[in-house]
Amino acid sequence: MSEELVNSIRDAVAVINDPHMGISIVEMGLVKDISVDGDVATITIKPTNPGCMSVTRIAADAKTLAEKVDGVSKAVIVVEGHVMADSINEMINR
């Protein structure tokens, strides 16, 4: 895994702000992990509130921005710790 590519992905998603706090999801610690296997990035996001209404938008934005990074052909988003995590993950990663 390229640390440089992971850092590029982290930088790309760092522009996403939590809509309630106005702070980067990276700075808030919502991005729990970023891994790369070949040209597929996996980003794990865990909202602070298990009922967060904004996590779907955050996840969709993270997927879009990660897939714009050179060297990434596909981003898989894994939402953890949310009451609807399974549904959100299925919808985001179609």
Buried (B, 14 or more C-beta within 10 A) or exposed (E): EEEEBBEBBBEBBBEBBBEEEEEBBBEEEBBEEBBBEEEEBBBBBBBEEEEBEBBBEBBBBBBEBBBEBEEBEEBBBBBEBBEBBEEBBEBBBE
